[in-house]
């Protein structure tokens, strides 16, 4: 294993740790901050792997995650504007860095769905949408040698399914 491979795997392990830590903290802001930092690390790993769309989409995701820290105090119009803004930037990134259908469309679809879910859906709907985005990122991680991202998406999906199971039958206030 050469130095570059060690760096790629180390950054992936760090991103994995930040992603899992995001589920372990109590604070919603802390969770979103850790997710923003993990997205930065995933971006760095994709950069080193030469996956340009994944790299830039992850950087955009990091910014989006940081912005969602304040989504609970945002009005409907601002949230729609942010969905359209982040979505437009994501489409531009995919077009600018196009590396083929799988390399570019999987991250694009994941970020478009994830952006809508984070800004416009409630807890249960967001969790269900996250199942789809996790699947897209897991396939992308598998296809482009980000084993740590693939493993992270599997772990997060299991945690999410458990959370949905616990929420069934619970009265959810929108």
Backbone torsions as a table, in degrees:
resi	resn	phi	psi	omega
1	UNK	NA	126.6	-179.1
2	UNK	-87.4	175.6	-175.8
3	UNK	-61.7	-40.5	179.9
4	UNK	-63.6	-42.1	178.2
5	UNK	-63.0	-40.3	178.4
6	UNK	-63.5	-42.6	178.3
7	UNK	-63.2	-43.8	178.6
8	UNK	-59.7	-47.2	-178.9
9	UNK	-68.4	-36.5	179.1
10	UNK	-65.8	-44.2	177.9
11	UNK	-64.2	-40.2	176.4
12	UNK	-61.5	-42.0	178.1
13	UNK	-65.2	-38.9	177.6
14	UNK	-64.6	-44.0	178.8
15	UNK	-63.3	-40.4	176.2
16	UNK	-58.6	-48.7	-179.7
17	UNK	-61.0	-42.4	178.3
18	UNK	-65.2	-39.2	178.9
19	UNK	-63.7	-45.3	-179.9
20	UNK	-69.0	-39.5	177.6
21	UNK	-59.6	-33.2	178.0
22	UNK	-59.2	-29.5	177.9
23	UNK	-83.7	-15.2	-174.7
24	UNK	-93.6	-17.4	-179.2
25	UNK	-85.7	153.0	-177.8
26	UNK	-83.3	-37.8	-174.7
27	UNK	-69.3	130.3	176.7
28	UNK	-62.9	-41.9	177.7
29	UNK	-62.5	-42.3	178.0
30	UNK	-61.6	-41.6	178.2
31	UNK	-60.2	-49.9	-177.6
32	UNK	-66.0	-36.0	177.0
33	UNK	-64.8	-44.8	178.1
34	UNK	-63.4	-38.1	176.4
35	UNK	-65.1	-38.1	177.0
36	UNK	-63.5	-42.7	178.8
37	UNK	-67.0	-38.3	178.5
38	UNK	-65.7	-37.1	177.8
39	UNK	-64.0	-37.2	174.5
40	UNK	-60.6	-43.5	179.9
41	UNK	-66.8	-40.9	176.4
42	UNK	-61.3	-39.3	176.9
43	UNK	-59.8	-43.4	178.4
44	UNK	-61.9	-41.2	179.0
45	UNK	-64.9	-44.9	177.9
46	UNK	-61.8	-37.1	177.1
47	UNK	-58.7	-47.9	-179.7
48	UNK	-66.5	-28.1	177.8
49	UNK	-82.2	-8.5	179.1
50	UNK	80.0	20.6	179.5
51	UNK	-99.6	90.3	-169.6
52	UNK	-67.2	-41.4	178.8
53	UNK	-63.8	-46.3	178.3
54	UNK	-59.4	-40.8	178.6
55	UNK	-58.3	-55.0	-175.7
56	UNK	-71.6	-34.6	176.7
57	UNK	-64.9	-38.9	178.0
58	UNK	-66.5	-37.3	175.4
59	UNK	-63.6	-42.9	176.4
60	UNK	-62.2	-40.9	178.6
61	UNK	-61.8	-38.4	178.1
62	UNK	-61.0	-45.4	178.3
63	UNK	-64.3	-44.4	179.2
64	UNK	-59.2	-44.5	178.8
65	UNK	-59.5	-43.3	179.5
66	UNK	-63.8	-40.0	179.4
67	UNK	-65.8	-35.1	-178.1
68	UNK	-66.7	-12.0	175.4
69	UNK	-55.7	-31.5	-177.1
70	UNK	-105.5	10.8	-175.0
71	UNK	-65.8	-26.1	-178.9
72	UNK	-69.9	-14.9	177.6
73	UNK	-108.6	7.1	-178.8
74	UNK	-89.8	144.1	174.0
75	UNK	-77.0	167.1	-178.6
76	UNK	-58.1	-46.2	-177.7
77	UNK	-62.7	-40.5	178.4
78	UNK	-65.8	-41.5	179.1
79	UNK	-63.1	-41.7	176.8
80	UNK	-62.4	-43.7	179.0
81	UNK	-60.5	-41.1	178.7
82	UNK	-67.2	-40.1	176.5
83	UNK	-59.8	-47.8	179.9
84	UNK	-65.6	-40.1	179.1
85	UNK	-65.3	-52.2	179.1
86	UNK	-63.6	-38.0	178.2
87	UNK	-64.2	-43.0	178.6
88	UNK	-63.3	-42.0	177.8
89	UNK	-64.9	-40.2	179.3
90	UNK	-62.5	-44.4	177.9
91	UNK	-61.9	-42.7	178.6
92	UNK	-62.8	-41.6	178.0
93	UNK	-60.7	-48.4	-178.7
94	UNK	-61.3	-41.8	179.7
95	UNK	-66.4	-42.5	-177.1
96	UNK	-68.8	-35.8	-174.6
97	UNK	-107.9	17.3	-171.7
98	UNK	-45.7	122.6	178.9
99	UNK	-123.2	14.4	-178.9
100	UNK	119.0	165.5	-173.8
101	UNK	-58.4	-47.4	-177.3
102	UNK	-73.3	-44.1	-176.5
103	UNK	-64.8	-33.1	-174.1
104	UNK	-107.9	-35.5	-175.9
105	UNK	-78.0	-30.5	177.8
106	UNK	-62.9	-50.8	177.3
107	UNK	-63.8	-36.0	179.3
108	UNK	-63.5	-49.2	179.4
109	UNK	-60.7	-42.6	-179.7
110	UNK	-62.5	-43.4	-177.5
111	UNK	-73.4	-35.1	177.4
112	UNK	-64.3	-47.1	178.3
113	UNK	-65.6	-43.1	179.9
114	UNK	-63.5	-38.5	178.7
115	UNK	-64.4	-46.6	178.1
116	UNK	-59.6	-46.5	-176.8
117	UNK	-62.1	-44.4	-176.6
118	UNK	-67.4	-36.6	-176.0
119	UNK	-94.6	-25.1	-168.5
120	UNK	-120.2	-12.9	-175.4
121	UNK	-107.3	155.3	173.7
122	UNK	-80.4	-176.4	-173.7
123	UNK	-54.8	-54.1	-176.0
124	UNK	-67.8	-46.3	178.8
125	UNK	-61.2	-41.0	179.1
126	UNK	-63.9	-41.1	179.1
127	UNK	-64.0	-40.3	178.7
128	UNK	-66.6	-42.1	177.1
129	UNK	-63.7	-35.1	179.4
130	UNK	-63.4	-31.9	176.3
131	UNK	-59.1	-42.1	179.3
132	UNK	-69.2	-43.6	-179.3
133	UNK	-65.9	-36.8	177.4
134	UNK	-61.9	-40.9	179.1
135	UNK	-63.1	-42.9	179.0
136	UNK	-62.2	-45.4	179.5
137	UNK	-68.7	-35.1	178.6
138	UNK	-63.7	-44.7	177.8
139	UNK	-62.9	-43.3	179.6
140	UNK	-62.6	-44.7	178.0
141	UNK	-60.4	-41.7	178.7
142	UNK	-63.1	-47.1	-176.4
143	UNK	-67.1	-29.0	-173.0
144	UNK	-116.6	27.6	169.0
145	UNK	67.4	27.9	172.2
146	UNK	-104.7	76.9	-176.7
147	UNK	-62.4	-33.2	-179.6
148	UNK	-66.3	-39.5	177.4
149	UNK	-66.1	-42.8	177.9
150	UNK	-58.8	-47.8	178.6
151	UNK	-62.8	-42.2	178.8
152	UNK	-59.6	-45.5	-178.8
153	UNK	-64.3	-35.0	177.2
154	UNK	-66.3	-47.3	-179.9
155	UNK	-62.2	-45.8	-179.4
156	UNK	-65.0	-36.8	178.3
157	UNK	-64.5	-43.0	177.7
158	UNK	-61.4	-45.0	178.1
159	UNK	-62.5	-39.2	179.8
160	UNK	-67.2	-43.2	177.6
161	UNK	-62.0	-41.6	176.8
162	UNK	-62.3	-42.5	177.5
163	UNK	-62.2	-41.8	176.7
164	UNK	-64.1	-39.7	177.3
165	UNK	-60.2	-44.4	-180.0
166	UNK	-67.5	-28.2	-178.9
167	UNK	-82.5	-15.0	-177.4
168	UNK	-62.2	133.8	179.9
169	UNK	81.8	-9.1	179.2
170	UNK	-84.0	134.9	177.3
171	UNK	-66.6	121.8	-178.1
172	UNK	-105.7	125.4	176.7
173	UNK	-92.6	124.9	-176.7
174	UNK	-63.3	NA	NA
